[in-house]
């Protein structure tokens, strides 16, 4: 096949390429195709850095001097939170736009970078398109550090493009936190992988950009079921977190946004991830760091749209962000989670996945008609996966490998 000839021409011999940063540094990069038994391309490298340091690795590819653009799902392996030593990345040429191109001077360059603070995805562009994805790194002039906020992009609320045709996500670091109903909470929980969390609840306009149905407002998408978002247990194959893992129905929202953007990690958060991103390092009743009980309604009204200050869904991003720059993690609309509902309990431990089976999925965060107690940072409820209430929506996360 022509593809075979192209890849043999690209990868028949080792090509050593080095991209060096002052500290950390990447050296000894080698590229080889697995041909004839596979089209996959192995890229090996050595990262030199401090023993406790973790970096992301940016991969750039070229045919001679011409830059090539790959969708994110064409690359896997040691690209995020990488520690020192020998590492490995796999390129799947079938998922690129260059399957039938003759790339006789293929080469790669690897650069260690600090993890980005924000990721911006243009939902109008297809996977791998020029400028489809933008990253905002520490030190960017758009980021502010003041009060309880560190490296927060407050300007994201100034242009509705970021809540309509673009999707903005904040990098959430792996870590250990306490969850549950107490103030402070006491259930120790560890999340071992970084992930990106949508700065806003998914809006009507963003849903329309991907699915072609619904409205065009920058208000949270509501009236959507868990099955609409991911797929159902009755699909073939069955879509049933966590037995079927991160697999989704191709026609679901997550299936469509993964296909459109080339980002395979898009999904709902687990119950634990949702509470973690809501608390943003706080142990208070709400996510402000000071509240101690449901009587602190003056604080809640500055953070959320709830029964005491609202009569319906509002445009996203109008209330105060949490410490990580995430908006409406309390109030506005309930947010679907991956898990089958725990039945009023909170799982701790390492990367809790919830129940194997159940009848109800978890929703979190309260909504515009919730009481003050139902908007506590740990608050959640349950609903059948076919339910599509007007007060229920969701927040997109991107799970990193």
C-alpha positions as CSV (number, residue, x, y, z in Angstrom):
1,X,0.0,0.0,0.0
2,X,1.1,3.6,-0.6
3,X,1.0,4.2,3.1
4,X,3.5,1.5,3.7
5,X,5.9,2.9,1.2
6,X,5.6,6.4,2.7
7,X,6.3,5.1,6.2
8,X,9.2,2.9,5.1
9,X,10.7,6.0,3.4
10,X,10.2,7.9,6.6
11,X,11.4,5.5,9.1
12,X,13.6,2.8,7.5
13,X,16.6,3.9,9.6
14,X,17.2,5.5,13.0
15,X,17.3,9.3,13.0
16,X,18.8,10.9,16.0
17,X,17.4,14.4,16.8
18,X,18.0,16.4,19.9
19,X,16.2,19.4,21.4
20,X,17.9,20.9,24.4
21,X,16.5,23.2,27.0
22,X,18.8,24.8,29.5
23,X,17.4,22.7,32.4
24,X,15.7,20.3,32.0
25,X,16.9,18.8,28.7
26,X,16.0,16.2,26.2
27,X,18.6,14.2,24.3
28,X,19.1,10.9,22.4
29,X,15.9,11.1,20.4
30,X,15.4,8.2,18.1
31,X,12.6,7.5,15.6
32,X,11.7,4.1,14.1
33,X,8.6,2.6,12.5
34,X,7.6,-0.9,13.6
35,X,7.1,-2.0,10.0
36,X,6.4,-4.6,8.7
37,X,4.3,-5.8,11.6
38,X,2.8,-2.4,12.4
39,X,2.5,1.2,11.1
40,X,3.1,2.7,14.5
41,X,6.1,4.8,15.0
42,X,8.2,4.6,18.2
43,X,9.9,7.8,19.4
44,X,12.4,7.3,22.3
45,X,14.2,10.0,24.2
46,X,16.1,10.7,27.5
47,X,14.9,13.4,29.8
48,X,17.5,15.0,32.2
49,X,16.0,17.0,35.1
50,X,15.9,17.2,38.8
51,X,14.7,14.0,40.5
52,X,11.6,15.6,41.9
53,X,10.8,17.6,38.7
54,X,7.9,16.9,36.3
55,X,7.5,18.4,32.9
56,X,5.3,18.1,29.8
57,X,7.0,17.3,26.5
58,X,6.0,19.2,23.4
59,X,6.5,17.2,20.1
60,X,7.0,19.0,16.8
61,X,7.3,17.1,13.6
62,X,8.7,18.2,10.2
63,X,9.2,17.0,6.7
64,X,12.4,18.8,6.0
65,X,11.7,22.4,7.1
66,X,7.9,22.1,6.7
67,X,6.1,21.8,10.0
68,X,3.5,19.0,10.3
69,X,0.4,19.3,12.4
70,X,-0.9,16.2,14.3
71,X,-4.1,15.8,16.2
72,X,-3.5,15.0,19.9
73,X,-5.0,11.5,19.5
74,X,-2.2,10.6,17.1
75,X,0.3,10.7,20.0
76,X,0.5,8.6,23.2
77,X,3.1,7.8,25.8
78,X,5.4,10.0,28.0
79,X,4.1,13.5,27.2
80,X,2.6,14.7,30.4
81,X,4.1,15.0,34.0
82,X,7.2,13.2,32.8
83,X,10.0,12.4,35.2
84,X,13.7,12.0,34.5
85,X,15.1,9.0,32.5
86,X,14.5,7.1,29.3
87,X,11.0,7.7,27.9
88,X,8.8,6.5,25.0
89,X,6.2,8.1,22.7
90,X,4.1,6.4,20.0
91,X,2.9,8.1,16.9
92,X,-0.1,6.6,15.0
93,X,0.2,7.8,11.4
94,X,-3.3,6.5,10.5
95,X,-4.7,9.3,12.7
96,X,-2.8,12.1,10.9
97,X,-3.6,13.9,7.7
98,X,-0.4,12.7,6.1
99,X,-1.3,9.0,5.4
100,X,-0.8,9.4,1.7
101,X,1.9,12.0,1.7
102,X,5.5,11.2,0.8
103,X,7.4,12.4,3.9
104,X,11.0,11.5,2.9
105,X,12.6,13.9,5.4
106,X,10.5,13.2,8.4
107,X,12.0,14.4,11.7
108,X,10.9,15.3,15.2
109,X,11.9,17.8,17.9
110,X,11.1,17.3,21.5
111,X,11.0,20.2,24.0
112,X,10.5,20.0,27.8
113,X,8.0,22.6,29.0
114,X,6.3,23.7,32.2
115,X,2.7,22.3,32.3
116,X,0.4,24.9,30.8
117,X,-2.1,26.6,33.0
118,X,-4.9,26.8,30.4
119,X,-5.8,24.9,27.2
120,X,-8.0,26.6,24.6
121,X,-9.7,24.4,22.0
122,X,-11.3,26.0,18.9
123,X,-14.5,23.9,18.5
124,X,-15.0,25.2,14.9
125,X,-11.7,23.6,13.7
126,X,-11.1,20.0,12.9
127,X,-8.4,17.8,14.6
128,X,-4.9,18.9,13.7
129,X,-5.9,22.2,12.0
130,X,-3.6,25.2,12.3
131,X,-4.2,27.1,15.6
132,X,-6.8,24.6,16.7
133,X,-5.3,24.4,20.2
134,X,-3.6,27.2,22.2
135,X,-1.9,26.9,25.6
136,X,-1.4,29.6,28.2
137,X,1.8,29.1,30.3
138,X,2.9,30.5,33.6
139,X,4.2,34.0,33.2
140,X,1.7,34.9,30.5
141,X,0.5,38.5,30.8
142,X,-3.1,37.3,30.8
143,X,-2.7,35.5,34.2
144,X,-3.2,37.3,37.5
145,X,-2.2,36.4,41.0
146,X,-4.2,38.2,43.7
147,X,-5.9,37.4,46.9
148,X,-6.9,33.7,47.0
149,X,-6.3,33.3,43.2
150,X,-3.0,32.1,41.6
151,X,-2.4,32.3,37.9
152,X,-6.1,32.9,37.0
153,X,-7.2,34.2,33.7
154,X,-10.1,36.5,34.7
155,X,-10.3,37.9,31.2
156,X,-11.8,34.7,30.0
157,X,-15.2,36.1,31.0
158,X,-14.7,39.2,28.8
159,X,-15.3,37.6,25.5
160,X,-18.2,35.2,24.8
161,X,-16.2,33.4,22.2
162,X,-14.7,31.4,25.1
163,X,-18.1,30.2,26.1
164,X,-19.5,29.6,22.6
165,X,-17.2,28.5,19.8
166,X,-14.1,27.8,22.0
167,X,-13.6,25.6,25.0
168,X,-11.3,26.8,27.7
169,X,-9.9,24.2,30.2
170,X,-7.7,24.7,33.3
171,X,-5.0,22.3,34.2
172,X,-5.8,20.7,37.6
173,X,-2.8,19.1,39.3
174,X,-2.8,15.6,40.8
175,X,-2.9,15.6,44.6
176,X,-4.4,14.5,47.9
177,X,-7.4,16.3,49.4
178,X,-10.1,15.7,52.1
179,X,-13.7,15.4,51.0
180,X,-17.0,14.8,52.6
181,X,-19.6,16.7,54.6
182,X,-17.5,17.9,57.5
183,X,-15.9,21.3,57.9
184,X,-13.1,20.6,57.5
185,X,-13.8,17.3,55.6
186,X,-12.0,14.2,56.8
187,X,-12.1,11.6,54.0
188,X,-8.6,11.4,52.5
189,X,-8.6,11.0,48.7
190,X,-5.7,10.9,46.3
191,X,-5.9,11.6,42.5
192,X,-2.8,10.4,40.8
193,X,-3.2,12.1,37.4
194,X,-3.4,15.7,36.3
195,X,-6.5,16.6,34.2
196,X,-8.0,19.6,32.5
197,X,-11.3,21.0,33.7
198,X,-13.7,23.2,31.7
199,X,-13.5,26.7,33.1
200,X,-17.3,27.0,32.5
201,X,-20.1,24.5,32.5
202,X,-20.7,23.3,28.9
203,X,-22.9,25.9,27.3
204,X,-25.8,25.7,24.8
205,X,-23.6,27.4,22.2
206,X,-20.8,24.9,22.6
207,X,-23.2,22.0,22.4
208,X,-24.6,23.5,19.2
209,X,-21.1,23.9,17.7
210,X,-20.5,20.1,18.2
211,X,-23.9,18.6,17.9
212,X,-25.7,21.1,15.6
213,X,-28.8,21.2,17.8
214,X,-30.1,23.5,20.5
215,X,-29.6,27.2,21.3
216,X,-26.7,29.6,20.9
217,X,-26.6,31.2,24.3
218,X,-23.6,31.1,26.7
219,X,-25.9,29.6,29.3
220,X,-25.2,26.1,30.6
221,X,-26.6,23.3,28.4
222,X,-29.4,21.7,30.3
223,X,-32.1,19.2,29.6
224,X,-29.4,16.7,28.7
225,X,-29.1,13.2,30.1
226,X,-26.1,11.2,31.1
227,X,-26.8,8.8,28.1
228,X,-26.9,11.8,25.7
229,X,-23.5,12.9,26.9
230,X,-21.7,9.5,26.9
231,X,-24.0,6.6,25.7
232,X,-26.1,4.0,27.4
233,X,-25.8,0.5,28.9
234,X,-28.1,-0.6,26.1
235,X,-25.8,0.5,23.4
236,X,-23.8,-2.2,21.6
237,X,-21.2,-2.4,22.9
238,X,-22.5,-1.3,26.3
239,X,-21.4,2.1,27.6
240,X,-21.2,1.5,31.4
241,X,-18.6,3.3,33.4
242,X,-16.4,1.9,34.9
243,X,-16.6,-1.6,33.4
244,X,-16.3,-0.1,29.9
245,X,-13.7,2.5,30.9
246,X,-13.6,5.7,29.0
247,X,-15.3,4.2,25.9
248,X,-18.2,6.3,24.7
249,X,-20.9,6.0,22.1
250,X,-19.7,7.6,18.8
251,X,-23.0,9.5,18.4
252,X,-23.0,10.9,21.9
253,X,-21.6,14.4,22.8
254,X,-18.3,12.9,24.0
255,X,-18.0,10.8,20.9
256,X,-18.6,13.8,18.6
257,X,-16.3,16.2,20.4
258,X,-13.5,13.6,20.5
259,X,-13.9,12.9,16.8
260,X,-14.1,16.6,15.9
261,X,-11.2,17.8,18.0
262,X,-9.0,14.7,18.0
263,X,-8.8,14.8,21.8
264,X,-9.5,11.3,23.1
265,X,-9.4,12.3,26.7
266,X,-12.6,14.3,26.8
267,X,-15.1,13.0,29.3
268,X,-17.1,13.7,32.5
269,X,-15.2,13.9,35.8
270,X,-15.5,11.2,38.4
271,X,-17.4,12.2,41.6
272,X,-14.0,12.6,43.3
273,X,-12.5,14.7,40.5
274,X,-15.6,16.9,40.5
275,X,-15.4,17.6,44.3
276,X,-11.6,18.2,43.9
277,X,-12.0,20.8,41.1
278,X,-14.8,22.5,43.0
279,X,-12.9,22.8,46.3
280,X,-9.7,23.9,44.6
281,X,-7.6,23.4,47.7
282,X,-10.2,24.6,50.2
283,X,-11.8,22.8,53.2
284,X,-14.5,25.3,53.9
285,X,-18.3,24.8,53.5
286,X,-18.3,26.5,50.1
287,X,-15.2,27.0,48.0
288,X,-14.3,30.5,49.3
289,X,-12.0,29.3,52.1
290,X,-13.8,31.0,54.9
291,X,-17.4,29.7,55.1
292,X,-18.3,27.3,57.9
293,X,-21.9,26.5,57.5
294,X,-25.0,26.9,55.3
295,X,-25.8,30.1,57.2
296,X,-23.1,31.9,55.3
297,X,-25.5,32.7,52.5
298,X,-24.0,36.1,51.9
299,X,-20.8,34.3,50.8
300,X,-22.7,31.7,48.7
301,X,-24.5,34.5,46.8
302,X,-21.2,35.8,45.6
303,X,-20.1,32.4,44.3
304,X,-23.3,30.8,42.9
305,X,-26.7,31.1,41.4
306,X,-29.0,29.3,43.9
307,X,-32.5,29.5,45.2
308,X,-31.8,32.5,47.3
309,X,-30.7,34.8,44.5
310,X,-32.0,33.4,41.2
311,X,-35.0,32.2,39.2
312,X,-33.3,30.2,36.5
313,X,-30.2,29.4,34.5
314,X,-27.8,32.3,34.0
315,X,-25.0,32.9,31.6
316,X,-21.8,31.2,32.8
317,X,-19.0,33.1,34.5
318,X,-20.9,35.8,36.2
319,X,-20.0,34.8,39.8
320,X,-16.6,34.6,41.5
321,X,-14.3,31.9,40.3
322,X,-12.7,29.4,42.7
323,X,-9.0,29.4,43.5
324,X,-8.2,27.7,40.2
325,X,-10.3,30.0,38.0
326,X,-13.2,27.7,37.5
327,X,-16.7,29.2,37.5
328,X,-20.1,28.0,38.6
329,X,-18.8,24.8,40.3
330,X,-21.6,25.5,42.7
331,X,-25.1,26.5,41.5
332,X,-26.5,27.3,38.1
333,X,-26.9,23.7,37.0
334,X,-26.2,20.3,38.6
335,X,-23.2,18.6,36.9
336,X,-23.3,15.0,35.8
337,X,-20.4,12.8,36.9
338,X,-19.2,9.4,35.6
339,X,-20.1,7.4,38.7
340,X,-23.0,5.3,39.6
341,X,-24.3,7.0,42.7
342,X,-22.8,6.0,46.1
343,X,-26.1,6.3,47.9
344,X,-25.2,9.3,50.0
345,X,-21.6,8.2,50.9
346,X,-18.2,9.6,49.7
347,X,-15.5,7.3,48.6
348,X,-11.9,8.0,49.6
349,X,-8.6,6.3,48.8
350,X,-6.7,6.5,45.6
351,X,-8.6,7.4,42.3
352,X,-12.0,6.1,43.5
353,X,-14.2,4.8,40.7
354,X,-17.5,4.3,42.4
355,X,-19.8,1.3,42.1
356,X,-19.6,-1.3,39.4
357,X,-23.4,-1.2,38.7
358,X,-26.3,0.8,39.8
359,X,-29.6,2.5,38.9
360,X,-28.6,6.2,39.4
361,X,-25.7,8.4,38.3
362,X,-24.2,11.1,40.4
363,X,-24.8,14.8,39.9
364,X,-22.9,17.5,41.9
365,X,-22.7,21.1,42.8
366,X,-26.3,22.2,43.3
367,X,-28.3,24.4,40.9
368,X,-30.3,27.6,40.5
369,X,-33.2,26.2,42.6
370,X,-31.1,24.4,45.3
371,X,-31.0,25.3,48.9
372,X,-27.9,26.7,50.6
373,X,-27.1,23.3,52.1
374,X,-27.5,21.6,48.7
375,X,-24.7,23.9,47.4
376,X,-22.0,22.8,49.8
377,X,-18.8,21.9,48.1
378,X,-19.4,18.2,48.8
379,X,-23.1,18.3,47.8
380,X,-24.4,15.7,45.4
381,X,-27.6,13.9,44.4
382,X,-28.6,11.1,42.1
383,X,-30.7,10.7,38.9
384,X,-31.4,8.0,36.4
385,X,-29.1,8.1,33.4
386,X,-32.0,8.8,31.1
387,X,-33.1,11.8,33.1
388,X,-32.8,15.2,31.4
389,X,-33.9,17.8,33.9
390,X,-33.8,21.5,33.0
391,X,-31.6,22.1,36.1
392,X,-28.9,19.5,35.1
393,X,-25.9,20.0,32.8
394,X,-22.2,19.1,32.8
395,X,-18.6,20.2,32.7
396,X,-16.1,18.7,30.3
397,X,-12.8,17.4,31.6
398,X,-9.8,16.1,29.7
399,X,-8.2,13.1,31.3
400,X,-4.5,13.0,30.7
401,X,-2.8,9.6,30.2
